[in-house]
């Protein structure tokens, strides 16, 4: 009303804060013994994710996960805007990417993989695998029901929801031939009808001069037995790798 408008205008003229002066006060009568038993406001520790968070992935129980350097960050379940600092876990090596298999989060690093299990980001179990197999390309990381697959200089690595990680190509091809015949950098992969297909691409814009040496190099690996095979091989049994 006009009286309220006049009061605000007069108050601005006096103190310049643009609001009415206090007309009454409130005294909190609750004793400390009562306040101490109350629940903490849930959003007290809700913070936005760090500006350099990468590789955000959604887990089946509503948690979001991402990484910064060698830290794994988790959100509050079903609240992708809330990333409490208490939900941060550290691994030994720089993280290349993340994958999910059977509800577990697989953290792929520049050396070995870690497996995180649990339904609450405040109490996750951590399992450190023992196979030294660094990931050479984030685009090679794929999620499957059998495990998370990724390209490594020693072969195609599969990490299941429980350790150990295994080199799925070790019985089919030697490490030296694998290193010579497959793209070690900038690879991109898909899973199609039980097969892992990967091709090299050109280097990212950050690389100068541009590297196109592996842009047309690729391979396919059959992950299913012959009876369920999508690809066709010259003879049955054991022919799993193609270049």
C-alpha positions in Angstrom: 0.0 0.0 0.0 1.0 3.6 -0.2 2.0 3.8 3.5 4.4 0.9 3.0 5.9 2.4 -0.1 6.4 5.7 1.8 8.1 3.8 4.7 10.5 2.1 2.4 11.3 5.3 0.6 12.0 7.0 4.0 14.2 4.1 5.1 16.3 4.2 1.9 16.8 7.9 2.5 18.1 7.2 6.0 20.4 4.1 5.6 20.5 3.3 1.9 19.8 -0.4 2.4 16.5 -0.4 0.7 14.5 -2.4 3.2 12.4 -1.7 6.3 14.0 -1.4 9.6 13.3 -4.3 12.0 10.0 -3.9 13.8 10.4 -7.0 16.1 12.9 -9.6 17.3 12.8 -13.4 17.8 14.6 -15.2 20.6 15.4 -18.9 20.1 14.2 -20.7 23.3 15.4 -24.2 22.3 18.0 -25.6 24.7 21.3 -27.0 23.3 20.4 -30.5 24.6 17.4 -30.5 22.2 19.3 -29.0 19.2 22.1 -31.6 19.6 19.6 -34.4 19.0 18.2 -32.9 15.8 19.1 -34.2 12.4 21.6 -32.1 10.4 20.1 -30.5 7.3 20.9 -33.0 4.5 22.1 -30.3 2.0 24.7 -28.9 4.4 27.5 -30.7 2.5 26.0 -30.5 -1.0 28.6 -28.8 -3.2 28.7 -28.5 -7.0 31.2 -30.8 -8.8 34.7 -29.5 -9.5 35.1 -27.5 -12.7 37.5 -30.0 -14.1 35.4 -33.1 -13.5 35.7 -35.6 -16.4 34.1 -38.8 -17.6 30.8 -38.5 -15.8 29.0 -41.8 -15.8 25.6 -42.9 -14.3 25.5 -45.9 -12.0 22.5 -48.2 -11.6 21.7 -47.0 -8.0 21.4 -43.3 -9.1 24.9 -42.3 -8.2 26.9 -40.3 -10.7 30.7 -40.8 -10.8 33.5 -38.8 -12.4 37.2 -38.2 -12.0 39.8 -35.6 -11.6 43.4 -36.7 -12.0 43.6 -39.7 -9.7 40.5 -38.9 -7.7 37.1 -40.6 -8.1 34.2 -38.4 -7.3 30.6 -39.6 -6.5 27.4 -37.6 -6.2 24.5 -38.2 -3.8 22.2 -40.9 -5.2 19.7 -39.4 -7.6 21.0 -35.9 -6.9 23.5 -35.1 -9.8 24.0 -31.6 -8.5 25.3 -32.6 -5.1 29.0 -33.8 -4.9 30.1 -33.9 -1.2 33.8 -33.8 -0.6 33.4 -36.8 1.7 32.5 -38.9 -1.4 35.9 -38.6 -3.0 38.2 -41.7 -3.3 41.9 -41.7 -4.4 43.7 -44.3 -6.5 47.4 -44.7 -7.1 47.7 -43.6 -10.8 46.2 -41.0 -13.1 42.7 -42.1 -14.3 42.1 -42.6 -18.0 38.3 -43.4 -17.9 35.5 -45.2 -16.2 33.3 -48.2 -17.0 30.4 -50.1 -15.4 29.7 -53.8 -15.3 27.1 -55.6 -13.2 26.6 -52.6 -11.0 30.3 -52.1 -10.2 32.4 -49.1 -11.2 35.6 -49.9 -12.9 38.3 -47.2 -12.8 40.8 -47.6 -15.6 44.1 -45.9 -14.9 47.6 -45.4 -16.5 48.7 -48.6 -14.8 46.1 -50.9 -13.2 42.3 -51.0 -12.7 40.3 -50.4 -9.6 36.8 -51.8 -8.8 34.3 -50.0 -6.6 31.2 -51.8 -5.2 28.4 -50.6 -3.0 25.1 -48.8 -2.9 26.1 -45.8 -0.8 28.9 -43.4 -1.9 29.8 -43.0 1.8 30.7 -46.7 2.2 32.1 -48.1 -1.1 34.4 -51.1 -1.2 37.6 -50.7 -3.2 39.4 -53.6 -4.9 42.8 -53.1 -6.6 43.5 -55.4 -9.5 47.0 -56.8 -10.0 47.4 -56.9 -13.8 49.7 -54.0 -15.0 48.0 -53.0 -18.2 47.7 -49.3 -18.8 44.9 -48.0 -21.0 46.1 -46.2 -24.1 42.8 -44.7 -25.3 39.7 -43.6 -23.4 37.7 -44.3 -26.5 38.5 -48.0 -26.3 36.7 -48.4 -22.9 33.4 -50.3 -23.4 30.9 -51.7 -20.9 29.6 -55.3 -21.3 27.8 -57.8 -19.1 30.9 -59.9 -18.9 33.2 -57.0 -17.9 34.7 -53.6 -18.9 37.0 -53.9 -21.9 39.8 -51.6 -22.9 42.8 -51.5 -25.1 46.3 -51.9 -23.6 49.8 -52.3 -25.1 49.7 -55.9 -23.8 46.3 -56.9 -25.3 42.6 -56.3 -24.8 41.9 -56.3 -21.1 38.7 -57.3 -19.4 37.9 -56.3 -15.9 34.9 -58.0 -14.2 33.0 -57.0 -11.1 35.5 -59.0 -9.1 39.3 -59.3 -9.7 41.5 -60.2 -11.3 41.6 -58.4 -14.6 42.5 -60.7 -17.5 44.2 -60.2 -20.8 41.5 -61.6 -23.1 43.8 -61.9 -26.1 46.8 -63.5 -24.5 46.1 -67.0 -25.9 45.5 -65.8 -29.4 48.3 -63.3 -30.2 51.7 -62.5 -28.7 52.3 -59.1 -27.1 54.8 -58.1 -29.8 52.4 -58.8 -32.7 49.5 -57.1 -30.8 51.6 -54.0 -30.4 52.5 -54.0 -34.1 49.1 -54.7 -35.6 46.7 -52.7 -33.4 46.3 -48.9 -33.1 47.9 -47.9 -29.8 46.7 -44.3 -29.8 43.4 -42.5 -30.5 41.4 -45.7 -30.9 37.6 -45.8 -30.8 35.6 -49.0 -30.2 32.1 -50.5 -30.2 30.6 -53.8 -29.3 28.4 -55.3 -32.1 26.8 -58.7 -31.9 29.3 -60.1 -29.4 32.4 -58.7 -31.2 34.7 -55.9 -30.2 35.4 -53.6 -33.2 38.1 -50.9 -32.9 39.8 -48.5 -35.3 42.4 -45.8 -34.9 41.5 -42.2 -35.5 43.5 -39.0 -36.2 45.0 -37.2 -33.2 43.0 -34.6 -31.3 43.5 -30.9 -32.0 45.8 -30.6 -29.0 48.5 -32.6 -30.8 50.7 -30.7 -33.3 51.6 -31.7 -35.9 48.6 -33.9 -36.5 49.2 -37.6 -36.3 47.3 -39.7 -38.8 49.6 -42.8 -38.7 47.0 -45.0 -37.1 43.8 -43.5 -38.6 43.0 -46.5 -40.8 44.4 -49.3 -38.6 41.8 -51.5 -36.9 40.9 -54.9 -35.5 38.0 -57.0 -34.4 37.8 -59.6 -31.6 35.1 -62.2 -31.4 34.0 -62.5 -27.7 31.3 -65.2 -28.3 31.8 -68.9 -29.1 31.4 -70.1 -32.7 27.7 -71.0 -32.3 26.8 -67.4 -31.4 29.4 -65.8 -33.7 28.4 -62.8 -35.8 31.7 -62.8 -37.8 32.7 -65.5 -40.3 36.0 -67.3 -40.0 37.8 -69.5 -42.6 37.5 -72.5 -40.3 35.8 -73.2 -36.9 37.5 -73.0 -33.6 39.9 -70.5 -32.1 39.9 -67.8 -34.8 39.0 -64.9 -32.7 41.2 -62.0 -33.9 41.0 -60.1 -37.2 43.0 -57.2 -38.6 
